[in-house]
């Protein structure tokens, strides 16, 4: 693993204890990469719009998405935009309890014969802290959950949670932000297991902004620090944005876009969620648009980032799929901004 320029070498991050639950995330991402595409994760608060219809939606989403992100409804989510805030309030009003999360995961795991989707949880720290980190981690793993994203837990305060997650065999997934000091970013990457979550846009979930021009640089910086897969989410509202984010990320996460579809079709919310997932997976299966088409500033860097024929055709990339190197016919990856295996997929 490479260290960032000008920084001390970073030791390889720990992998989670081998377990059926913990390994499912890696298998899901590797299966998508074997199909020469980015993986898709869909987020939905558990209990939205109610328990029965919410479970129907999750079952249908699991038939298309590679990863299902089960949201723990929380009324004070700092990274949540209006769409997810409203969905969380609806789920809480319907009587959501933490037991519902584990029941949903068990039910989805029991139907694994028809779905290979890995299960993750997205929860703010307060609900986990109130429930008890060790108890939460143990029950999550027992229910078939692969990992947990806690977006508001600073790495400096994460020790007890990391211990609980690792003991249970869960991936402990951090969220990073572009304006993070290199030393702190290295500490976050070193503590992560499963994957690292990078914001695709600037702002809260569901915002209408375009994909951030900082995303490629942030992903490249993370890839210099960790061999874990990189997920991109927050504000990916259209299939075209998902296709753009898939140019760099190993996994694209959508949430508000699914909930909007469900809200627009209150008589058939599960079918609406499934249709949204199909639209997004179809988009990321397509060849991503060239960088210069959407970010002119990158146009001048095309030659630096180009994939070119080379005598040495072995590509060493830190992605999950090509951690030990991948042989591509007649091409060599060149330049630090091209370390993403998705870049190789674009030109294959």
Buried (B, 14 or more C-beta within 10 A) or exposed (E): BBBBEEEEEBEEBEBBBEEEBBBBBBBBBBBBBEEBBBBBBBBBBBBBBBBEBBBBBBBBBBBBBBBBBBBBBBEEBEBBBEBBBBBBBBBBEBEBEBEBBBBBBBBBBEEBEEBEBBBBBBBBBBBBBEBEBBEBBBBBBBBBBBBBBBBBBEBEEBEEBBBBBBBBBBBBBBBBEBEBEBEEBBBBBBBBBBBBBBBBBBBBBBBEBBBBBBBBBBBBBBBBBBBBBBBBBBBBBBBBBBBBBBBBBBBBBBBBBBBBBBBEBEEBBBBBBBBBBBBBBBBBBEEBEBBEEBBEEBEEBEEEBBBEEEEEBEBEBBBBBBBEEBEBEEBBBBBBBBBBBBBBBBBE
